[in-house]
């Protein structure tokens, strides 16, 4: 149903009809697949890169200027590119690795390339917020660098890291919608192909509502886990 032919209220009501959700639900499954798989890779690689940045910083546990500077420059290069450009740049890479540049799996490469650098910087910021006194105390007790990193820095920064990962997942969700216009499938494809090109505004409204619910759920879960840790530590 188009807003050019029907009232907003009629189109809005029809957005909840079985006819509309027959189109939306399969696309929702594709979107959730892309978000879940991409989020796992973003968490893994972003955490590793963030830890390396902190460890090799001039005042880090293992200062190494060449590694820190080169890695930081690479991350900044990817962060300076808009999401649309990263998607376009990764299309040939997806074709070379997967044999095609469209579909959910091809989209995952673009999502990871875009969001890993962002999450790596968020991890770095979270770890750098830790009080230096706690690190110095751990060193005074004879803790190794690995023990300081995984038993002091990461656990103490966990609430902040959870909030950072929550933000990264929300950005992944927004990128899946954007990637829909490049043949990635999912909610974004429905919104662009039907909602925009064919003026099926009831489908467009349904996709908007789905995205809002997903983002709200992710934010709620992230806040919940972060606050639970803070409450256990009697910080809130």
N, C-alpha and C positions, 0 to 999 in steps of 0.2 A: 504494500500500500504506500502510495506517495503522498507527501504533504501538499503536493500541488493539486491533488484531487480530493483529498479528505482532510477533515479537521485534525488538529494535533491529538485531541483526546481519542478519536477513533483509531488513529495510527498507533498511539500509545497502547491502547487496549489490545490491539491486534498483535502487538509485539510479544504478548504472553500466550498467544494461541499455539496449539499443537503444530500447526503448519509451519510456523516460524521456527519452533524449537527442533523440528525435524532437520532443519538446516544448521542450526546453531550447535546442537549437542555434538555431532561428529567433529565440527571445527573446534569445539572446546577441548575435546580429547586430544587433538593434534597440538593445540596450544599448550596444554598441560604437559604433554610429552616433551615439547621443546623447552619449556621452562624448567622442568625437573632435571633433565639431562644437562642442560646448559648450566644450571645452578650448581650441580655437583662439580663440573669442571671449573667453574668460576671460583668456587670455594677452595678446591684443591690447589690450582695454579696461582690464584690470587694470594692465598695464604703463604705459599712457598715464596713467591716473589716479595711479598711484604716483609717476611721474616729475613730474607737475604738483604733487603734494603736496610733494615734496622741493624742487623749484625755487622754489616760492612761499612756503616756510617763512620765518620771520623771519630765520634765518641761512642761507637758501638763496641760490642764484645770482641769482635774480630775485624778491626778497621782494615779496609782494603779499598783504597781510592779508585783504582781502575775498574773493579767490579761494580762498585757503587755508582760511579759516574756513568759508565756505559749502560748499565741496567736502567738507571734513572732516565737517561736520555731516550732509550728505546720506549720506555713506558710513557714518557711525555709525548713522543711522536704519535703513538696510538691514541693518546688522550686528546691530542689536538685536532684529530679528525672527527668531523660530524658522523653521526651514526649512519646516515644514508651513504656517505662516501665509503665507510668501512664495509658496508654490505656490498656495494659495487665492486670494491677492490677484492673482496673475498670470493666473488663469483668464479673467477678463473681457478682459484685455489680449490674450491669445492669441486669444480669440474675435473681437475687433475687428480684429486684424491678419491672422489666418489663416483666419477663418471658422469655426473650431471650437476648443474648449477641451480636446481630448483628442488623444492620439497623440504620437508622438516629437517632432515639430516644436514642438508646444505646450509640451512638457516642456522643450525647450531654452531657451525664454525664461525659465522659472522657474530653471533651473540657472544661467544667466548672471546673472540678477538677484541670486541668492543668493551666488554665488561671486566675482563681480568685486570687490565691496567688500572681501571677505576678502583676496583676492590683492593688491589695491591697497595694503592696509595692510602685507602681508608684503613687498611691493616697497619700500615706504617704510622699513620696519625694516632691510631688507638694505642699502639705500643709506646709511642713517644710520650704519651700523656702520663705514663706511669712515673711515680715519684722515684727519682734517682737514689734516694736513701734506701729504698728496699733492695735495689740492685747492689748497692755498696755493702749492705748488711749481708746479703747472700755471698758476695765475694769474700767478706771477712770470715765467714763460717767455712770457707774452703770449697764452696760449690763450684762445679765445672761450668763451662759456658752452656753446655747442653742442659744441665740442671737449672741454671738461671733462666734460660729461655723457656723451657717447657714446664718448670715447676714454680716459677715466679712470674715472669713477664706475661706469658699467655693466660694462665689462670686469673691473674689479677686484672687483666684487660678484657676478660671474657664478656662482661656485659656490653662494653663498647664494641667489641668485635661482633657480637650478635646483632646489635643495631646497625653496624656497618654492612653486614651480610644481608640484613633485611632490606636496606636501601638498594643494594646490588640486585637482589631478586626482583624488586619492583622495577628497576631499570630494564632488566631482562624481559619482564612482561611487556613493558612499553615497546621494546624493540621487536618482539614477536608480532605485535600489531603493525609496526612499520614494515617489517619484512614481508608481510602479507602481500604488499603491492609488488613484490619481486618474485612472486610464485612460491612463497614459503608455505602457503596453506594456513589453516587455523583461523582464529577470529579475525585477524587482520585481512585475510583474503575475502572473507564474507563481507566485512565492512566496506572494502574498496570495490569489489566486483558487484555486489548486490546493492549495498547501501548508497554508494556514490555513483557508480556507472549506470546502474539500472533504476535508480531512484526508488529502491525498495526501502523506504525509511523505517518501516517497522522492523526489518532485520538490522538496520543500523542502530536503532534504539536498543534492541535486544543485545547486540554486541557491546554497546556502551555499558549497559547494566551489568553484563557478565564481567567486564574488565574492572568495573568499580568494586564489585563484590570480591573478586579475586585479590585485588590490591588491599582492600580493607582486611581481608582474612589474613594475608601475609603480614601486614603491619601489626595486627592484633596478636598473632602468634609470636612475632619477634619481640614486641613489647612485653608479652607475658613471660617469656623465658628470661629476658633481661631483668625484669623487675623481680622475678623469683630469686635470682642470684643475689641481687642487691638486698632483698629482704633477709635472706639467710645471713648476709654479712652485716645486717643491721645498719645499712647505709640509707635506707628510705623507711 
